[in-house]
């Protein structure tokens, strides 16, 4: 499969050779495994260091039209060297693996990501993009390690943040970060995953309120039934 990095979409891989590029992914997962995925490409540091590429601003600002023209991307914006692309995806789109199980009294959610998600469809790729390091291979594939080494040597960085339903309990091959409000987010260094051949795995849990309500309702009915039986027995004795 050809690389699906936004860098290819813009045909700007040559920029890797002369500056720093930061690519950050965010995935917000709901209880059904559907997600809102965002790819944020920060070229600001590179553009500030390379005045020759300042003329690329107009091309970058117009690139969103090409990316969104087939309707597969819900939102695309560009400002001050930063491009942000947002896409809503379903668990059935096979960009990742999502499982939900029950461990009383909790519902357990598990997300597994095995490759960098293809947020931008192949229709949005520039035909003149040229070649670039492989970044959408399975993390365990040797080409992923090669791609990570090339990107790291070029000064690029890639991160991945995940928000899950309930409370995140673990982030295999990453870390759980708690913000000032107590909200937990799982964060990963994508280049580390690619180099080490590890998958991104996040688990979270929340109380299964439906099951608890059913059990609670059953207990109430049981107690109510006993109370009614006691009343009837007392009435019969009279």
N, C-alpha and C positions, 0 to 999 in steps of 0.2 A: 504494500500500500504506500502511495506517495505521502510525503509529509503534509500534515494539515495544519501546521502552525500558522498563526496570523502573520508571522513574518514573511511566509511564502505568499500569503494573500496579497500583501503589499509589495512583494517583489523587492524587499529591502534587506535580504540576507547580507549583502555587501556591507551594510552598516555594522554588522557584528565585528568586522575586521578593524574598526577604528573607534569603538566606544562601547559603553555599557548599555545593555538592554535588560529591562526587568519585566517578566511575564508572570502575572499572578492570577490564579484561578480561585473562584469561590463557588461552592456548591451548597445550596440550601435545600435539604431533603424534607418532604412531608411524610405523614404517616402511611401513605400508600406507596412510597418509594419514588414518587414523581419529584422533579427537582427544577429549581431555577439556577442556571449555571451562568457565571459571568467570567469573561476573560478580559483582563486589564493589561494592556501593553504600554509600558512607560518608556518612551524614547527621548524624554526631555533631556536627560543627562547627555545622551549621545549627540543630540542636535545642538546643545549648547557648546559642546567641545569641537564640533565639526561645522564650521560656518558654511562650508561648501554644500551642506545638505539642507541649509535653511530654505532653499527654494522648494524642497520637498513638502513643505507645510501645506501648500495648496492641494497637492496630490493626496496627502494624508487626510485632509479635511473632507475631500470628495470621495475617499475610498469607501465610506459607509454606504453610499448609494449603491455601489457595486456589490457589497456584501449582503445588503438587505433586499436586493431586487427580486429574489425568488421567494421571499416570504418566510424562509426557514429560521431567520434570526429576528427576534421580537424587538430588539433595540440596539442601536449602534450610535456612539457619539465620539467626537474627537475635540480635544481642547488642550492647548499648550503642550503638545508633544505626547499626550496620553490618549490612547484609544480604548474605549470600553465597549464590549460586545456582550449582550445578554440574550439568553435563549432558554425557553421552557422545554424541558424534555420529560418523557415518560420512562418509567422503569422498563417498559417493554421495548424501548429503543436500543437496548443492549449496549449502552455506553458504559455501564457499570453493573454490578451485581448487588441486589438489595433483598434482604430476607427479614421476615418478621416472625417471631416465635413467642410462646407464652411460658413464663416461669413464675408461677403464682407468688405474689400478687402483681407481678410486673409483665409488661409487654416489652420484649427485647428486639431492638432494631440493629441490623448489621449491614454496613455498606462496605463493598470491596471494589476498588478501582485498580485495574490492571494495566492501564495505558492512559496517556494524556487524551482526554475526551476530544472528539472532533466537534467543536462548537460551530465552526464555519464549514458549510457543505462544499463539496468539490465544485459545484457550480459557481461558487464565489471566488475560486482561485484565479489568480492572474495567469494567463497563458504564457507570459514571459517571465515567470518567477525564477526559473533556473533551478539549480540544485542547492540543497541545504542539508544539514545534519538531520538524521532520522530522529524525530521526537515523538512519533505516535506508535512506535513499536510496543509490543508487550514488554513490560519492565524486565522480564526474565530473559528476553531475547538479546543476544550479543550485540545487535545493532543499536539497542537502547544505550548500552554502556558506551559504545563508540560515540553516539550522538551527544551524550552527556559530557564526555571528556572534551569534545570539540567545542560545545557551547561554553563550558567552564573556562576553557583556554581563551575564548573570545571575549570573556568578561560578562557573559550573560548569566542571569539567575532566573529560576522558576520556582514558585511556591504554590501551595494548594491548601485552601482553608475549607473546612466542612462544618456546617451547622446541621444538627440532627434533631428530630422530634424527641421530646423528653430531655433527660440529662445525659450528656456524654460520659461514659465510664472508662473508655480506653481508646487509644489511638496507636495501633501497632505500626512501628517504624516511623512514628511521628511524636507529637507532644500535645497534651491538652492544656490550653491556655484559658485562664479565667480573667474576665475583664472586671472593671470597677463595680459593675452591677451584679456580679456573680455569675454571669452568663458564660458557659463553656463552649470553646471552639477547638476543633482538632486542626492542627497545622502540620504541614509536611514540606520538606525540601524535595522537589521533584527530581532534581539532578542526583541527589543522594539515592533516591529510589531506583533510578535508572542505572546508576553505577553499581549499586549493591544487588540489583536483581530482586528487590522486595516490592510487594504489593502494598497499596494503601488500604488499611482496614480500620474502620471506626465502629464502635458499639455504643449504644445508648439504651436507656430504659425509662419507663414511666409506669405509674400505677395503672392497671387495667380497670378503669372505672366501670365499664360495662359489666365485666365479670363480677366486680365488687357489688354493684347494684343488684345483679341477679342473686348473688349469694345473700346480700342483705335483705332483699325482698323475700327470699325463701325462709330466712330466719324469722322475719316478722310474721309471715304466714304460719310458720310452725308454732311460734309462741302464741299467736292468736288462736290457732286451732286448739292448743292445750287449754287456753283460758276458757274457750267456749265449751270444751268437754267438761271442765271442772264445774262450770256453771250449770250445765245440763245435769250432771251427776247429783249436784246438790238439790236441784229442783226435783229430780226423780225421788230422792230420799224423803222429801217432804210429802 
